[in-house]
Structure formats: C-alpha cells, structure tokens
Amino acid sequence: MKVLMFGWEFPPHISGGLGTASYGLTKALLKCGVDLIFVVPKAYGDEKPGSIRLVNASDISIDIQDEVFKEYLDKMSYLEVDSQLVPYATEEEYFRIIENTQKGFTAEKGSIHSSKFEFSGGYGKNLLEEVKRYAMVAVSIAREHDFDLIHSHDWLTYMAGKEAKRITGKPLVVHMHATEFDRSGESVNKQVYNIERAGMEAADKVIAVSHMTRSIVINRYGIHPDKVVTVHNGVEPPQTEKDLEIKRHLDEKIVTFLGRITFQKGPEYFIEAAYKVLQRDDNVRFVMAGSGDMLNKMIRRVAKLGISNKFHFTGFLKGDDVDKMFAISDVYVMPSVSEPFGISPLEAMRSNVPVIISKQSGVAEVLKHAIKVDFWDIDAMADAIYGLLHYNALPETFKKYGKEEVDNIKWDQAGEKVKEIYQEFLRQS
C-alpha cells in the first residue's frame, strides 16, 4: 500500500501542532507497513524522513502549456490575506523567521507563468497564493508517482489533494486538524471556510482529530456523518530521559501556558487566573511560552494587573526547549476556547506535570487524570492551580496515574486506525 500524502511542515521545521501531528502519524503508518510519499512546499535539506520519501514541491517543474494547467490557471485568482489567517505565526513573526533563517526560507517570488515555483514553506500574507500554487504542483507530482490513495493534512493542502484526485481518480482522505471556527470563532474567513468545505466534499473520507471536531465538520460544514470518522492524536515519547532532569534555579512554583498566543488558545483567561492565584500566594511564577497576534495585548494586560515581576514571556519554543520547560514546571494549563485536540497536555503529562485543560478541547475526550474546567471560568481555573500547588496528594495522584495514562496514548494506535481506513478503500477497488 502506497500513500501520496500532502503536508505543510516536516520536522525540524515546524511551527505548531500540525507539523507535530503529521510527523507522529507518518512514523506510525510506516511501522504499520504503509509506504509514504510525503510532499512539503519546501524542504530545507536537514530533514530526517527515515523511510519516508520526502518530495520538495519547490523542485517540481510544470508545463504551463499543458491543458490541465491552462484550465487551472483560468480558475485561479491571487489574494493577499491579513495575518489573522495565519495558522501558527503572525505576519510579523513570519517575516522575522525569513530574515533570520539561513536554511533557505527566502522565496524567489517569480511569475505565475514560470515553470517552477519557489515556495516559502511558511505562513504569511501570500499564504493563499502558495496554497493555490501548491495545488498546481500537486498535479505534476500525482502524475509522476505511483500510489494507491491520497491523504491531505488540514486546509492548507486540501486543494492539492483535490487536484491530485481529479487528475488520477484515486481515493482522497482529508485530515481535519483544526477548523476555521476553532481559529476564528464565529468571525470565520469565508475563503478558508470554502476551501475546507470543498476539500471535505471532494474527499472520500474525512478524519477528525476528536469527536468535537467531527461534530463541527458535520454541523457547520454539512458533511455527511457516514463520511466522517474520529481518530484521536497520540504523543511522541521523550527523546531522552535526561531532558526531564533539568535543575531548577528558583524556589517559587512554576505554572506554564505553552501554545500560540491567539484567540483560540485562551491566553487572557490564563492571565486572569494567574492574577487571582497571586492574590492568595505570591510564591508562584507564571510562564507564557509562545507567540501570536495577541502577544502584545497580553503583555500590556500583565503590566496593567501589576504582576510583571511574576510573569515571563519566552517566545516560541520547540523541540528540546519544550521538554526543558515542562521539566521545571509544576502545573501546565491549556485554557483553549476551542481546541480540536491538543497534544501539549500529553507532552506535559509524559514529563510528570499535572495538567489543567479546558472542557472545550478534544484531548478532554481521552484523558481521565486531568483537571477539566470551562475556559471562561477563571475562578475554577485559579482554584485548580492553587490546589495543585498546595495539596501534595493531588499533584502526586495526577502525576502517577497521568503518566500511566499518557503512556498508552500512542501514535501507533492512530496509525492502525488510519491504515484500516486506507484498507477499506483498497478492498472496494
């Protein structure tokens, strides 16, 4: 069985949960005996794909005179979109990454009529343009490779998957990691919404990362329930146990928020809960690790509340830095307004950190040994934080049983379920 898989990120070049989830699933599928051709807009040369055949879309030449591309070009329009569309990085951060990276982020932005497109591989104001060009290149890739079915991750690659299916007639599976309603609430961007809906309508099967996401797909996008299946994410084991033994240099307890500082993640609720905790106990430090469009607003709010001396903003963390942050944390909080799944609580639990998560998260469906609160209930959140910091039996219980629980939430299980979905198509063909 060979699968043509379209992604947007591949480690070590990831900006958030999409890259982490895609990588975890691909490794699990390989263990299940599935051959993968994984396509990314831009490869940087330092990836370690193992047995995966990694295809760099920036290296693919296309024949603009081909009737298929002429037809596609006639239907394409290029739009600049504001930074609220960006899934993981703000516009400012995106261009900072471009400027500071020596691994080839800089794009050669050529004419649409060139025979090869140089993708930035990131997130910026030309994101929709790159998504559409990626779909064009997908046609060439689909023609050049032999495979049994197509798998597209998130809206960024749905157009690519749809075009690959159109040109080959092979079955299409699309993976919904986060909907536009998760990212933007009720103020959805219609262009992204339409791409998501069109991709799911064209798909033969839609994989949702939680029952919550499945419900949104069915009720807000009108996708038939029989077509939508839930496959919960897993978590990667820590690379080394040594990462979990970082020496602390502070006497205070540390409470951590780790994620994008955007509407979806609920950072303001974390800050308000922190203020309430500090009124009761001054011997606590709060860390907000991440970046996003609400960062400056959150810094101003912390200053206005007068808790700047107890609050730290680290910027975006990844890889070993995430493990090191969890190693010195006493509590992890994920107050997301709408979280399709949420891998970071699992990463915290594998590091023996008790977690508080919002009830409005997909991961709440699979976790028993986590404190669950409504994202808006800052009093309950503050009480939970205070309790975990002051009643020793409580965190010890969550550490013991939480670690056992998360050790059984593996990508291998997700891989087996996805393989079964693939096999269903192959039996029908």
RODO-2510 file (C-alpha; in nm, 4 decimals, decimal comma):
residues 429
     n   res          X          Y          Z
     1     m     0,0000     0,0000     0,0000
     2     k     0,1442     0,3358    -0,1044
     3     v     0,0033     0,6727     0,0002
     4     l     0,0677     1,0150    -0,1522
     5     m     0,0492     1,2493     0,1477
     6     f     0,0367     1,6284     0,1284
     7     g     0,1606     1,8227     0,4320
     8     w     0,2800     2,1743     0,5033
     9     e     0,5570     2,1099     0,7571
    10     f     0,8155     1,8449     0,8318
    11     p     1,0496     1,8376     1,1346
    12     p     1,2641     2,0064     1,2354
    13     h     1,0885     2,2934     1,0527
    14     i     0,7565     2,3090     1,2333
    15     s     0,5546     2,5976     1,3725
    16     g     0,2933     2,4174     1,5786
    17     g     0,0684     2,1179     1,6245
    18     l     0,0087     2,0467     1,2552
    19     g     0,3717     1,9540     1,1882
    20     t     0,3966     1,7550     1,5106
    21     a     0,0798     1,5575     1,4378
    22     s     0,1675     1,4919     1,0741
    23     y     0,5093     1,3597     1,1729
    24     g     0,3736     1,1404     1,4528
    25     l     0,1172     0,9847     1,2223
    26     t     0,3632     0,9233     0,9371
    27     k     0,6030     0,7396     1,1686
    28     a     0,3166     0,5248     1,2984
    29     l     0,1997     0,4425     0,9452
    30     l     0,5497     0,3346     0,8479
    31     k     0,5504     0,0922     1,1414
    32     c     0,2199    -0,0430     1,0106
    33     g     0,3797    -0,1234     0,6754
    34     v     0,2382     0,1706     0,4777
    35     d     0,4709     0,3237     0,2156
    36     l     0,4548     0,7031     0,2120
    37     i     0,5419     0,9768    -0,0323
    38     f     0,5267     1,2911     0,1836
    39     v     0,5074     1,6211    -0,0047
    40     v     0,6017     1,9564     0,1518
    41     p     0,6055     2,3010    -0,0136
    42     k     0,9727     2,3451     0,0717
    43     a     1,2372     2,1090     0,2028
    44     y     1,5461     2,2568     0,3665
    45     g     1,7904     1,9702     0,3387
    46     d     1,8246     1,8849     0,7070
    47     e     1,5092     1,6766     0,7432
    48     k     1,5415     1,3180     0,8604
    49     p     1,2455     1,1428     0,6984
    50     g     1,3692     0,7907     0,7637
    51     s     1,1867     0,5527     0,5264
    52     i     0,9515     0,8257     0,4042
    53     r     1,0157     0,9536     0,0543
    54     l     1,0143     1,3301     0,1008
    55     v     0,9148     1,5324    -0,2071
    56     n     1,0028     1,9019    -0,2235
    57     a     0,7303     2,0837    -0,4185
    58     s     0,9723     2,3697    -0,4860
    59     d     1,1775     2,1320    -0,7036
    60     i     0,8876     2,0259    -0,9247
    61     s     0,8695     2,1696    -1,2755
    62     i     0,5357     2,2040    -1,4506
    63     d     0,4435     2,2654    -1,8120
    64     i     0,2309     2,5786    -1,8213
    65     q     0,1256     2,4935    -2,1791
    66     d    -0,0368     2,1715    -2,0557
    67     e    -0,4152     2,1930    -2,0987
    68     v    -0,4679     2,0830    -1,7362
    69     f    -0,2637     2,3765    -1,6062
    70     k    -0,4221     2,6204    -1,8509
    71     e    -0,7628     2,5216    -1,7184
    72     y    -0,6442     2,5583    -1,3604
    73     l    -0,4791     2,8955    -1,4233
    74     d    -0,8017     3,0296    -1,5700
    75     k    -0,9798     2,9499    -1,2440
    76     m    -0,7116     3,0887    -1,0124
    77     s    -0,7087     3,4278    -0,8507
    78     y    -0,4425     3,5596    -0,6156
    79     l    -0,5368     3,7376    -0,2981
    80     e    -0,3381     3,8834    -0,0133
    81     v    -0,4852     3,7834     0,3178
    82     d    -0,4434     3,9514     0,6530
    83     s    -0,2383     3,7955     0,9308
    84     q    -0,5462     3,6612     1,1147
    85     l    -0,5499     3,3822     0,8581
    86     v    -0,2069     3,2589     0,9548
    87     p    -0,2439     2,9263     1,1408
    88     y     0,0691     2,9387     1,3557
    89     a     0,2766     3,2525     1,3059
    90     t     0,1860     3,6183     1,2904
    91     e     0,2762     3,8125     0,9793
    92     e     0,5488     3,9937     1,1742
    93     e     0,6921     3,6688     1,3076
    94     y     0,6762     3,5067     0,9640
    95     f     0,8942     3,7734     0,8049
    96     r     1,1283     3,7706     1,1041
    97     i     1,1779     3,3971     1,0512
    98     i     1,2517     3,4589     0,6851
    99     e     1,5110     3,7225     0,7673
   100     n     1,6837     3,5293     1,0441
   101     t     1,6959     3,1802     0,8958
   102     q     1,9947     3,0594     0,6985
   103     k     1,8265     2,7433     0,5733
   104     g     1,6676     2,8841     0,2621
   105     f     1,3392     3,0319     0,3803
   106     t     1,3732     3,3237     0,1378
   107     a     1,1411     3,2729    -0,1545
   108     e     1,2190     3,3676    -0,5111
   109     k     0,8795     3,5112    -0,5902
   110     g     0,8597     3,4678    -0,9655
   111     s     0,5885     3,4953    -1,2231
   112     i     0,2928     3,2617    -1,2109
   113     h     0,3893     3,1643    -1,5669
   114     s     0,7293     3,0314    -1,4645
   115     s     0,7814     2,6564    -1,4929
   116     k     0,8839     2,6118    -1,1289
   117     f     0,7550     2,7759    -0,8112
   118     e     0,9748     2,8519    -0,5122
   119     f     0,7607     2,8114    -0,2013
   120     s     0,8492     2,9836     0,1227
   121     g     0,7172     2,6887     0,3210
   122     g     0,5887     2,9219     0,5894
   123     y     0,2863     3,1325     0,6785
   124     g     0,2477     3,4897     0,5611
   125     k     0,0358     3,7370     0,3661
   126     n     0,0791     3,5383     0,0456
   127     l    -0,0413     3,2169     0,2107
   128     l    -0,3476     3,1673    -0,0088
   129     e    -0,1363     3,2219    -0,3167
   130     e     0,1032     2,9494    -0,2057
   131     v    -0,1852     2,7154    -0,1214
   132     k    -0,3178     2,7529    -0,4763
   133     r     0,0221     2,7152    -0,6393
   134     y     0,0822     2,4077    -0,4260
   135     a    -0,2353     2,2596    -0,5752
   136     m    -0,0992     2,3203    -0,9243
   137     v     0,2264     2,1459    -0,8453
   138     a     0,0301     1,8590    -0,6874
   139     v    -0,0981     1,7707    -1,0326
   140     s     0,2566     1,7137    -1,1601
   141     i     0,3506     1,5154    -0,8503
   142     a     0,0409     1,2965    -0,8794
   143     r     0,1219     1,2233    -1,2437
   144     e     0,4838     1,1297    -1,1727
   145     h     0,4307     0,8861    -0,8850
   146     d     0,2597     0,5539    -0,8410
   147     f     0,0312     0,5330    -0,5367
   148     d    -0,2975     0,3849    -0,4157
   149     l    -0,4608     0,6813    -0,2438
   150     i    -0,4133     1,0440    -0,1371
   151     h    -0,4057     1,1913     0,2149
   152     s    -0,4142     1,5690     0,2754
   153     h    -0,3465     1,7370     0,6097
   154     d    -0,5539     2,0429     0,7035
   155     w    -0,6964     2,3135     0,4754
   156     l    -0,3545     2,4209     0,3509
   157     t    -0,3280     2,1025     0,1437
   158     y    -0,6928     2,0278     0,0642
   159     m    -0,6718     2,1950    -0,2779
   160     a    -0,3611     1,9910    -0,3575
   161     g    -0,5359     1,6689    -0,2581
   162     k    -0,8482     1,7613    -0,4533
   163     e    -0,6481     1,8296    -0,7715
   164     a    -0,4452     1,5096    -0,7313
   165     k    -0,7703     1,3147    -0,7042
   166     r    -0,9167     1,4904    -1,0079
   167     i    -0,6200     1,4044    -1,2273
   168     t    -0,5764     1,0428    -1,1084
   169     g    -0,9167     0,9311    -0,9839
   170     k    -0,7535     0,7859    -0,6702
   171     p    -0,9426     0,7969    -0,3348
   172     l    -0,8851     1,1065    -0,1196
   173     v    -0,8668     1,1181     0,2602
   174     v    -0,8538     1,4627     0,4215
   175     h    -0,7422     1,5155     0,7798
   176     m    -0,9120     1,7939     0,9753
   177     h    -0,6703     1,9073     1,2453
   178     a    -0,8438     2,2407     1,3121
   179     t    -1,1440     2,4136     1,1585
   180     e    -1,1783     2,7813     1,0766
   181     f    -1,4315     2,8011     1,3627
   182     d    -1,1570     2,6891     1,6026
   183     r    -0,9181     2,9555     1,4753
   184     s    -1,1584     3,2469     1,4400
   185     g    -1,4725     3,1740     1,6415
   186     e    -1,7804     3,2971     1,4596
   187     s    -1,5799     3,5530     1,2587
   188     v    -1,4695     3,2949     1,0041
   189     n    -1,2791     3,3847     0,6909
   190     k    -1,5073     3,2728     0,4107
   191     q    -1,2209     3,1908     0,1744
   192     v    -1,0664     2,9450     0,4183
   193     y    -1,4082     2,8065     0,5127
   194     n    -1,4871     2,7457     0,1458
   195     i    -1,1542     2,5688     0,0901
   196     e    -1,2197     2,3470     0,3918
   197     r    -1,5736     2,2619     0,2812
   198     a    -1,4747     2,1976    -0,0817
   199     g    -1,1898     1,9718     0,0302
   200     m    -1,4154     1,7685     0,2569
   201     e    -1,6886     1,7453    -0,0057
   202     a    -1,4352     1,6145    -0,2585
   203     a    -1,2900     1,3648    -0,0105
   204     d    -1,3961     1,0027     0,0145
   205     k    -1,3317     1,0110     0,3904
   206     v    -1,2733     1,2877     0,6450
   207     i    -1,0603     1,2155     0,9530
   208     a    -1,1344     1,4404     1,2524
   209     v    -0,8937     1,4539     1,5451
   210     s    -1,1738     1,4478     1,8037
   211     h    -1,5474     1,3908     1,8402
   212     m    -1,5788     1,7647     1,8987
   213     t    -1,4166     1,8363     1,5615
   214     r    -1,6284     1,5673     1,3951
   215     s    -1,9413     1,7416     1,5238
   216     i    -1,8257     2,0768     1,3807
   217     v    -1,7478     1,9152     1,0437
   218     i    -2,0955     1,7614     1,0262
   219     n    -2,2997     2,0501     1,1663
   220     r    -2,1128     2,3561     1,0399
   221     y    -1,9897     2,2276     0,7026
   222     g    -2,2756     1,9949     0,6119
   223     i    -2,0578     1,6855     0,5596
   224     h    -2,2490     1,3556     0,5802
   225     p    -2,1865     1,1765     0,9140
   226     d    -2,1072     0,8459     0,7414
   227     k    -1,8113     1,0137     0,5747
   228     v    -1,6507     1,1494     0,8938
   229     v    -1,4505     0,9347     1,1374
   230     t    -1,2645     1,0291     1,4559
   231     v    -0,9024     0,9294     1,5049
   232     h    -0,7513     1,0820     1,8187
   233     n    -0,3913     1,2012     1,8091
   234     g    -0,1096     1,0471     2,0073
   235     v     0,2100     1,1751     2,1643
   236     e     0,5760     1,1133     2,0900
   237     p     0,7843     0,9623     2,3732
   238     p     1,0578     1,1938     2,5064
   239     q     1,3839     1,1646     2,3157
   240     t     1,5876     1,1146     2,6316
   241     e     1,5061     1,0819     2,9973
   242     k     1,7868     1,3261     3,0754
   243     d     1,5768     1,6111     2,9359
   244     l     1,3359     1,5590     3,2255
   245     e     1,6025     1,6208     3,4913
   246     i     1,6807     1,9891     3,4394
   247     k     1,7993     2,1660     3,7526
   248     r     1,5754     2,4457     3,8753
   249     h     1,7200     2,7745     3,9983
   250     l     1,4027     2,9142     4,1528
   251     d     1,2301     2,8436     4,4819
   252     e     0,8915     2,9505     4,3500
   253     k     0,6453     2,7119     4,1909
   254     i     0,6118     2,7460     3,8119
   255     v     0,2825     2,7385     3,6205
   256     t     0,3106     2,7174     3,2409
   257     f     0,0999     2,8046     2,9377
   258     l     0,2535     2,6737     2,6140
   259     g     0,0905     2,7438     2,2800
   260     r     0,0093     3,0076     2,0239
   261     i    -0,0937     3,3334     2,1860
   262     t    -0,4113     3,3675     1,9835
   263     f    -0,7869     3,3842     2,0413
   264     q    -0,8190     3,0074     2,0035
   265     k    -0,5803     2,9267     2,2892
   266     g    -0,7436     3,1493     2,5529
   267     p    -0,4273     3,3212     2,6859
   268     e    -0,6252     3,6010     2,8519
   269     y    -0,8016     3,3505     3,0785
   270     f    -0,4654     3,2151     3,1917
   271     i    -0,3516     3,5661     3,2855
   272     e    -0,6709     3,6454     3,4776
   273     a    -0,6431     3,3154     3,6674
   274     a    -0,2762     3,3894     3,7411
   275     y    -0,3737     3,7239     3,8946
   276     k    -0,6238     3,5508     4,1244
   277     v    -0,3688     3,2897     4,2320
   278     l    -0,1092     3,5571     4,3108
   279     q    -0,3565     3,7320     4,5394
   280     r    -0,3510     3,4181     4,7530
   281     d     0,0103     3,3077     4,7087
   282     d     0,2956     3,5316     4,5969
   283     n     0,5428     3,2437     4,5754
   284     v     0,4467     3,1445     4,2196
   285     r     0,5808     3,2351     3,8765
   286     f     0,3762     3,2105     3,5578
   287     v     0,5230     3,1413     3,2147
   288     m     0,3561     3,2095     2,8805
   289     a     0,5567     3,0257     2,6155
   290     g     0,4582     3,1012     2,2587
   291     s     0,3966     3,3757     2,0080
   292     g     0,0951     3,5064     1,8225
   293     d    -0,1167     3,8051     1,7329
   294     m    -0,2320     3,8610     2,0940
   295     l     0,1174     3,8688     2,2466
   296     n     0,1467     4,2468     2,2841
   297     k    -0,2046     4,2697     2,4242
   298     m    -0,1212     4,0034     2,6841
   299     i     0,1999     4,1826     2,7846
   300     r     0,0019     4,5031     2,8363
   301     r    -0,2595     4,3198     3,0438
   302     v     0,0053     4,1660     3,2700
   303     a     0,1574     4,5114     3,3215
   304     k    -0,1809     4,6651     3,3989
   305     l    -0,2528     4,3965     3,6597
   306     g     0,0818     4,4704     3,8239
   307     i     0,2153     4,1130     3,8047
   308     s     0,5018     4,1661     3,5581
   309     n     0,7577     4,0613     3,8195
   310     k     0,5866     3,7218     3,8403
   311     f     0,5200     3,6680     3,4727
   312     h     0,7541     3,5561     3,1936
   313     f     0,7063     3,5579     2,8154
   314     t     0,9543     3,3203     2,6494
   315     g     0,8544     3,3427     2,2830
   316     f     0,8011     3,0347     2,0647
   317     l     0,9564     2,7117     2,1956
   318     k     1,0079     2,3834     2,0121
   319     g     1,1995     2,0579     2,0379
   320     d     1,4224     2,0201     2,3424
   321     d     1,3176     2,3596     2,4771
   322     v     0,9619     2,2316     2,5215
   323     d     1,0844     1,9330     2,7235
   324     k     1,3066     2,1603     2,9323
   325     m     1,0158     2,3938     3,0033
   326     f     0,7990     2,1066     3,1213
   327     a     1,0868     1,9713     3,3310
   328     i     1,0816     2,2836     3,5514
   329     s     0,7014     2,3252     3,5558
   330     d     0,4783     2,2326     3,8483
   331     v     0,1488     2,2794     3,6629
   332     y     0,0547     2,3055     3,2961
   333     v    -0,2600     2,4918     3,1901
   334     m    -0,4334     2,4765     2,8491
   335     p    -0,7339     2,7155     2,8664
   336     s    -0,8271     2,6862     2,4964
   337     v    -1,1510     2,8403     2,3776
   338     s    -1,1778     2,5767     2,1041
   339     e    -0,9101     2,3084     2,0771
   340     p    -0,9659     2,0345     1,8170
   341     f    -0,7313     1,8064     2,0101
   342     g    -0,4311     1,9493     2,1961
   343     i    -0,1086     1,7493     2,2067
   344     s     0,0735     1,9721     2,4561
   345     p    -0,1117     1,8390     2,7677
   346     l     0,0035     1,4891     2,6707
   347     e     0,3601     1,6171     2,6379
   348     a     0,3315     1,7743     2,9833
   349     m     0,1911     1,4566     3,1390
   350     r     0,4664     1,2381     2,9937
   351     s     0,7049     1,4766     3,1783
   352     n     0,5170     1,4158     3,5068
   353     v     0,3481     1,7555     3,5085
   354     p    -0,0164     1,7649     3,6256
   355     v    -0,2404     1,9419     3,3769
   356     i    -0,5480     2,1626     3,3755
   357     i    -0,7334     2,1632     3,0428
   358     s    -1,0457     2,3291     2,9110
   359     k    -1,3566     2,1190     2,8639
   360     q    -1,3688     2,2713     2,5148
   361     s    -1,0799     2,0548     2,3919
   362     g    -1,0645     1,7280     2,2045
   363     v    -0,7981     1,5873     2,4337
   364     a    -1,0517     1,6058     2,7189
   365     e    -1,2239     1,3147     2,5463
   366     v    -0,9310     1,0804     2,6041
   367     l    -0,7909     1,1990     2,9382
   368     k    -0,9217     1,0956     3,2789
   369     h    -0,6368     1,2151     3,5002
   370     a    -0,6517     1,5841     3,4181
   371     i    -0,8456     1,8663     3,5798
   372     k    -1,1078     1,9938     3,3347
   373     v    -1,2613     2,3401     3,3587
   374     d    -1,4600     2,5665     3,1283
   375     f    -1,2160     2,8040     2,9574
   376     w    -1,4117     3,1089     3,0748
   377     d    -1,4295     3,0007     3,4421
   378     i    -1,1197     3,1763     3,5748
   379     d    -1,2259     3,1166     3,9360
   380     a    -1,2325     2,7393     3,8832
   381     m    -0,9031     2,7602     3,6925
   382     a    -0,7388     2,9604     3,9723
   383     d    -0,8707     2,7176     4,2361
   384     a    -0,7342     2,4223     4,0386
   385     i    -0,3916     2,5843     4,0055
   386     y    -0,3841     2,6717     4,3750
   387     g    -0,4912     2,3201     4,4740
   388     l    -0,2209     2,1523     4,2648
   389     l     0,0428     2,3834     4,4141
   390     h    -0,0579     2,3406     4,7784
   391     y    -0,2096     1,9957     4,8380
   392     n     0,0680     1,7464     4,7735
   393     a    -0,1536     1,4398     4,7405
   394     l    -0,3372     1,5985     4,4472
   395     p    -0,0433     1,6538     4,2083
   396     e     0,1179     1,3241     4,3115
   397     t    -0,2002     1,1373     4,2157
   398     f    -0,2202     1,3121     3,8806
   399     k     0,1488     1,2538     3,8142
   400     k     0,1293     0,8827     3,8896
   401     y    -0,1870     0,7935     3,7023
   402     g    -0,1495     1,0634     3,4375
   403     k     0,1902     0,9290     3,3305
   404     e     0,0485     0,5774     3,3043
   405     e    -0,2466     0,7069     3,1059
   406     v    -0,0476     0,9102     2,8559
   407     d     0,1973     0,6238     2,8017
   408     n    -0,0981     0,4370     2,6491
   409     i    -0,1994     0,7186     2,4126
   410     k     0,0385     0,6407     2,1311
   411     w     0,0620     0,7371     1,7663
   412     d     0,0771     0,3641     1,6917
   413     q    -0,2938     0,3387     1,7756
   414     a    -0,3778     0,6280     1,5444
   415     g    -0,1645     0,4729     1,2709
   416     e    -0,3514     0,1415     1,2918
   417     k    -0,6886     0,3171     1,2660
   418     v    -0,5804     0,5234     0,9654
   419     k    -0,4417     0,2125     0,7973
   420     e    -0,7818     0,0462     0,8428
   421     i    -0,9413     0,3435     0,6653
   422     y    -0,6969     0,3015     0,3780
   423     q    -0,7655    -0,0708     0,3550
   424     e    -1,1375    -0,0056     0,3318
   425     f    -1,0798     0,1820     0,0042
   426     l    -0,8441    -0,0805    -0,1320
   427     r    -1,0978    -0,3579    -0,0646
   428     q    -1,3584    -0,1616    -0,2606
   429     s    -1,1294    -0,1071    -0,5612
***
